[in-house]
Amino acid sequence: MFNFQGDLMPSIKSIQESFHLLYESFGEPSFVKSHEFEWWGEKNLLPNIRFFLLGYFGSDLEPEIKTELLSSKTGTGYIDFVVGKTAIEFAVRLPDETRSKLTSYTNRDERTKLIRRKTWHPWLESGVHVLFDFSKDPLTLEQLDEYRELPNFGAGNFNKDGFSVLYFYKMENGEINCIRKNISFSS
């Protein structure tokens, strides 16, 4: 299924570095030329990200892994990407969209898949929610802290695994910044 290269597993730091390079490239006129990637939404970017990650991580990449999603009618959903032993969910906010596009509430299904990733895939040691913000009005630290709130799983005692949020945005001076939040839950 996966071809892990020895004991060298991609780390969250290497995943952060890869997405930093990708985010930075979307702002390079020589890279985007006539494609205007910065105006593409998540659905249009995902296939491109898939190929980018394949080039970056090679055979350690698996796209669209079926997993538990309690809030769907079928009880299943898909994790966007798995790199090594890390599940990755991706969300994007276009320049003309409101902050709510990247808030924890809007992304509750993605958070649920990351929190419950080990239910079907016990080998997924880490989870990462990558947020690309192309607006000029970044999220506040308080809005990012809301990712620590648990989504509603319904009745029952559920295992809850932590994950990391990688929030990429452009600062006023034009530099790219990434805020990393490690989200954990007490049992």
C-alpha positions, 0 to 999 in steps of 0.5 A, a space after each residue: 500500500 505505502 512505500 515508506 523509505 526506510 525509517 524516514 517518515 515525512 514529518 509535520 515540519 516537512 509537510 509544512 515546508 512543502 505547503 509553504 513552497 506551494 503557497 509561496 509559488 501561487 504568488 509568483 507571476 512566473 509560476 501562475 502566468 495565465 492560470 491565476 491559481 490564486 483565484 481557484 477554489 479548493 476543488 480546483 486546487 486539490 488535483 494540482 496539490 496532489 501532483 505537487 505532493 507526489 513530486 515532493 514526497 514520492 511514493 509516500 503520498 496517497 490521495 483520498 483515503 476513505 475514513 469514518 465521517 459520522 456526520 455524513 449520511 453514509 457514515 464515511 468521508 475521504 481524507 484529502 491526502 495521506 503522506 507517510 503516517 500523516 492525514 492531511 485535510 486542506 481548505 482554501 479561502 479566496 480573496 473575496 471570501 469571508 473569514 468564515 470560510 476557514 473557521 473551525 465551524 465551517 471546517 467541522 467535517 475536516 476536523 472530525 476526520 482528523 480527530 477520528 482518523 485512527 478509527 479506521 486507520 490506527 497507523 495514522 499517527 498525525 493529522 494536519 489541517 492545512 489552511 490557505 488564506 489568499 485574502 488580505 484580511 487574515 484570521 485572528 489568533 482567537 479564530 485559530 484557537 477555536 479549532 481546539 473546540 470539539 465538534 459534536 460527535 453525538 452520543 457515545 464515548 469517542 476516542 479523540 486524537 489531536 492534530 495540527 493546524 497550518 495556517 498560511 497567509 500573506 502579511 501586510 509587508 508581503 511576506 508569507 507566514 505560517 501559524 502552526 497550532 497543535 490541537 490536543 484533547 484530554 480524554 
